[in-house]
Amino acid sequence: MGAAMVGPILVKPIVASDQRVLVSLQAPSAFTEETRGVVETGLTLTFTYDVELRRPSTLWFDATMARARLAASARFDSLTGTYQVSKERDGRVYWSAKASDESQVRDWLTVFEPIALELARRLEPNVEYYVRVRLYTAPRSTVSWFWPFGRDDGSGRADFTYIR
């Protein structure tokens, strides 16, 4: 796993009236035959999504306005025939469930409904921003362990202009 790049992550940012930025994301092609095989072995499969709200800069680096780390994990229990799935935000579990339907588990791993990003400072009117999402899959293949640089397994980006 981790050696092949998955398709794009669909990112949808929404700015609420109180300046909260809500982000929905979907990674429909992340659950592959390879990741399915990992779950069937009884290992815990984890998709970690790094979400960043950024403001483009004319200098070297874009300013990061907010970030969140989301994770969805699934483990199959062959004795009961059920999956245990959980979702985390910034290292804290906020949702957990059991299911016997693999397609439901796939959706739970690859879809996040709107999550609010905590802004470091207020958005400025008529300014361009973007939300970038990177996906990391664990466990990773042994091939990717030899690559010395961090490498995501998928990514997505959505640009928007804040209009007040």
GIFEN-V319402 format. One line per field, one symbol per residue. ss: DSSP state (h for helix, s for strand, l for the rest). psi: psi as a letter, one per 40 degrees, with the letter a starting at -180 (. if undefined). burial: b if it has 24 or more other ideal C-beta (glycine too) atoms within 12 Angstrom, else e. A space follows every 50 residues. Layout:
BEGIN
ss=???
psi=???
burial=???
END
This chain:
BEGIN
ss=lllllllllsssssslllllssssssllllllhhhhhhhhllllssssss ssssslllllllsssssssssssssssllllssssssssllssssssssl lhhhhhhhhhssssssslllllllllsssssssssssslllhhhhlllll lllsssssssssll
psi=iedhhiiihhhhihhideehhhhiihgdedgiddddddddeeihhhhhhh hhhihiieadiihhdiiihiihiihhhddefiihiiiihfehheiiiiie hddddddddehhihihhhhdiiihifihiihhhhhhhhiiiddedeheih hieiiiihiihhh.
burial=bbeeebeebbbbbebeeebebbbbbbbebbbbeebeebbeeeebbbbbbb bbbbbeeeeeeebbbbbbbbbbbbbbeeeeeebbbbbebeeeeeeeeebe eeeebbbbbbbbeebbbebeeebeeeebbbbbbbbbbebbeeeeeeeeee ebbbbbbbebebee
END
